[in-house]
Amino acid sequence: MTAEQYSRDPTVVEYVKRMAKGVCDLCKEPAPFRTKKKKKMIPYLECHHIKQLAKDGEDAISNAVALCPNCHRKMHSLNRKGDVAKLKKRVRERDD
């Protein structure tokens, strides 16, 4: 079995996590725990591409949000239209 991997821009990941300020962009709850990065404890959030890279989504801040692990799994499992719309709105608000 083979799986295709996509190159991700680390600056996109860093930007969306920093802009989230430790709060999930979907459920608006604080990150469930903190993780150690460069000797500093930071909120654990995952970068999610609203339009998946596998479906020709762009690896850009305009297509990325920071999600808690539960919401990230939810988006990959269900990808509900209402949740997608909420995340797109969050990106517009964040970038204003």
N, C-alpha and C positions, 0 to 999 in steps of 0.2 A: 504494500500500500504506500502511496506517495501523497504528500500534502504540499501544496504550494505555499511558500512564505513570501511576505511582502516586506520590503524595506520601509522602515518608518523613520521619520525625521524626529530625532530626540528633542529638538527645540519646540516642536508642536506639542509633544507630550508634556514637557516642562511648562509651557505657556498655559495650557488648559488646566493643569493641576494647580498652578499658582493662582490663576484667576478664580478658581472654585473656592479658594480660601478654606479648604478642609471640609467642604459641604458638597454632597452629591448634587449634580446638576439636574437630576430627575426627581428623586424623592425629597430633596432638600434637607435630609438628615445629615448630621455630622458623620465623618468617616468612622467606620466601626472600630478601628484600632489605629495605632501609630506604628510606623516601621522605621528602622534605622537607615539613614542615608548619609554617608560622609560624616559619621559621628554625631549626627543630629536626628532627633526623633521627629518624623513628619507624618501627617495624616495619610492613611492608605486609601488612595483612589486609583481607578484604572482609566486610561484613556480609551475612549470609544469613538469610532468614526460613524457618524449618523448614516451616511451612505457608505456601506462597507467597501473596503478596498477591493475585495473580490468581485464586487459588482460595479467596478470602475469608479468608485468614490475617490476623491482627492485626499491626499495626505496633507491637509492644510488646516490652519486654525479655524477656518470658516466651516469645516466639516467635522470638527472634533469637540468632544466634551469630556468632563471628568465624572465618572460614576463610581458608586460604591460597588463592591463585588456582586451583591444581590441584584442591583439594577442592571449591571453590565450583563449578567447571565440572562436576566429577564428580556433585555433588548435582543440578545442573540437567539433566544428561544421563541419569543412572541412577536417582537418588532411591531407593536401596536401602532396604528396610525396616530392616535391621540398622543402617545408618548413621543413619537417622532416629531409631531408638530410642537410639542412642549420643548423638546431639545432644540429645534430650529429657532424657536422664539428666544430661548436662553442665549443662543449664539448671537442673535441680533442685539439683544439687550447688553450682553457682555461687551460687544465690539462698538457700541455707541459711545 
